Each structure stands twice: as C-alpha cells, then as structure tokens.
Amino acid sequence: MYELQVANYENTDIDLWDFNAFKSELQRFLSEYEGVAYTEDMVKIAKKDKSTLNSVKKVIEDARKAYKSRCMAPYEAIEPKIKELTGMIENSKSQIDNVVKEYERIQKEEKEKKIRKY
C-alpha cells in the first residue's frame, strides 16, 4: 500500500506547499481506496484507514485555518476602525433622514389639509 508523506506538510507553512505535487500524491494515495469493499473481517483495517484519512484531512485543515488566521489578522486589526468611521456616517445620515422625513410629513399634512378644504 502506498503511504502518503503527510509528515512533509505538517508544521510547514502552507505558502511552502507544492500543491500540484501534494495533489498528485494525494490522488495516488486515495486511488487505493477506490472500490474497496470492506468485509466484516476487515473492520479493524477500515477503522485504521478512516483514521489515516482523518489525520491527513486534519493536517490540511489546520494549515488552512492557520493561513486564514494569518491573512485575516490585518483585516481584523482595521475592522473596528472602519466600523467606527461608517458608524459616524450612519449617525449623520440618520439625523438628515429624520429631518427629511419630518419635512415630507409636514408637506403631506399640508396637502391633505388643502384636499380636505377643497
């Protein structure tokens, strides 16, 4: 059985991964599971295979999450500042909106008075 060299990728920065080589290696590794029919006698082997696949997936997911966290750090640092600025804009916009709505309400009331008077 082919053994995947996932240890080469553990604790390695995802930027250094050769994705094409890893994909090829992973395809070769996974091809051995295609069409496998586990019998009752092979339950231990099936559990071991499942554990191996979970381990490989964990290495990939951990690397992805670490990379995402590193990429998101600059955004997360600036997000509160941006929200503060947009909050200031929303506050002013809300005040203007209140004035406009009040003006429109008064105009509507005056038109209604004219119509009723008519």
Backbone torsions as a table, in degrees:
resi	resn	phi	psi	omega
1	MET	NA	139.3	179.5
2	TYR	-72.3	136.8	179.6
3	GLU	-110.3	124.9	-179.9
4	LEU	-73.8	133.6	-178.7
5	GLN	-90.1	60.4	-177.9
6	VAL	-68.0	-23.3	179.3
7	ALA	-60.8	-27.2	177.9
8	ASN	-65.0	-21.4	-175.8
9	TYR	-103.7	-20.0	179.1
10	GLU	-65.4	139.7	177.5
11	ASN	55.8	27.6	176.1
12	THR	-116.3	137.5	179.8
13	ASP	-60.0	131.5	-177.0
14	ILE	-59.9	-25.6	177.1
15	ASP	-62.1	-24.3	-176.9
16	LEU	-92.4	-4.3	-178.4
17	TRP	-70.1	140.7	170.6
18	ASP	-95.6	93.8	-172.5
19	PHE	-61.9	-37.4	-179.8
20	ASN	-65.8	-42.8	178.8
21	ALA	-66.2	-41.9	179.9
22	PHE	-64.5	-41.0	179.5
23	LYS	-63.5	-44.0	178.8
24	SER	-61.6	-45.2	179.5
25	GLU	-62.9	-41.6	179.8
26	LEU	-66.2	-41.3	178.1
27	GLN	-62.1	-42.6	177.3
28	ARG	-60.7	-44.4	-179.0
29	PHE	-63.5	-46.8	-176.5
30	LEU	-73.1	-23.4	-179.6
31	SER	-62.7	-25.3	178.9
32	GLU	-71.1	-17.2	179.8
33	TYR	-92.6	-11.3	-178.9
34	GLU	-66.8	128.2	176.0
35	GLY	72.8	7.8	178.4
36	VAL	-71.3	129.2	177.8
37	ALA	-111.4	106.2	-179.8
38	TYR	-79.2	134.5	176.8
39	THR	-102.5	176.7	179.1
40	GLU	-60.1	-34.2	-179.6
41	ASP	-70.0	-17.8	-174.2
42	MET	-104.2	16.2	-177.3
43	VAL	-59.5	-41.9	179.3
44	LYS	-62.4	-40.8	178.9
45	ILE	-66.2	-41.3	179.1
46	ALA	-62.2	-42.5	178.6
47	LYS	-64.0	-40.7	178.6
48	LYS	-65.0	-42.4	178.3
49	ASP	-62.3	-43.4	178.9
50	LYS	-62.2	-42.2	178.7
51	SER	-62.5	-41.5	178.7
52	THR	-61.8	-46.3	179.8
53	LEU	-64.1	-38.3	176.4
54	ASN	-63.2	-38.6	179.0
55	SER	-64.4	-43.5	179.1
56	VAL	-63.2	-45.8	179.4
57	LYS	-61.0	-39.9	-179.5
58	LYS	-62.6	-41.5	178.8
59	VAL	-60.4	-45.7	-178.9
60	ILE	-65.8	-46.6	-178.7
61	GLU	-65.1	-40.2	178.6
62	ASP	-62.8	-40.8	178.6
63	ALA	-65.7	-40.9	179.1
64	ARG	-63.1	-45.0	-178.7
65	LYS	-66.1	-39.9	178.2
66	ALA	-64.0	-41.9	179.6
67	TYR	-65.6	-44.4	179.2
68	LYS	-60.9	-43.5	179.6
69	SER	-60.5	-43.3	179.9
70	ARG	-66.1	-39.7	179.7
71	CYS	-69.8	-35.3	-176.3
72	MET	-79.9	-17.2	-176.5
73	ALA	-54.7	-48.4	179.1
74	PRO	-62.6	-39.1	178.6
75	TYR	-64.4	-46.2	-178.6
76	GLU	-64.0	-28.3	178.1
77	ALA	-71.4	-34.5	-176.0
78	ILE	-95.1	-18.7	-176.5
79	GLU	-54.5	-46.2	179.9
80	PRO	-61.8	-34.9	179.3
81	LYS	-67.4	-41.8	179.2
82	ILE	-65.5	-41.6	179.1
83	LYS	-64.1	-35.1	177.1
84	GLU	-63.5	-44.1	180.0
85	LEU	-64.8	-46.4	-179.6
86	THR	-67.6	-30.3	175.5
87	GLY	-64.7	-39.9	176.8
88	MET	-61.7	-42.2	179.5
89	ILE	-64.8	-45.5	-179.9
90	GLU	-60.5	-37.8	179.6
91	ASN	-62.7	-48.3	179.2
92	SER	-65.2	-41.7	179.4
93	LYS	-61.2	-39.6	179.4
94	SER	-64.2	-41.4	178.8
95	GLN	-63.4	-42.7	179.1
96	ILE	-66.0	-41.2	179.8
97	ASP	-60.6	-39.6	178.2
98	ASN	-63.2	-41.4	179.0
99	VAL	-64.0	-45.5	-179.9
100	VAL	-61.9	-45.2	-179.7
101	LYS	-62.8	-39.7	179.1
102	GLU	-65.6	-42.3	178.1
103	TYR	-61.6	-46.5	-179.9
104	GLU	-63.4	-36.0	178.2
105	ARG	-65.1	-44.4	179.5
106	ILE	-63.5	-43.5	178.5
107	GLN	-60.7	-42.1	-179.9
108	LYS	-63.6	-42.8	178.9
109	GLU	-63.5	-40.8	179.8
110	GLU	-64.9	-41.6	178.0
111	LYS	-64.4	-39.8	179.5
112	GLU	-64.1	-40.1	178.4
113	LYS	-62.4	-42.9	-180.0
114	LYS	-62.6	-42.8	-179.5
115	ILE	-64.8	-44.5	-179.0
116	ARG	-65.3	-38.6	179.9
117	LYS	-65.7	-38.2	-179.6
118	TYR	-63.9	NA	NA
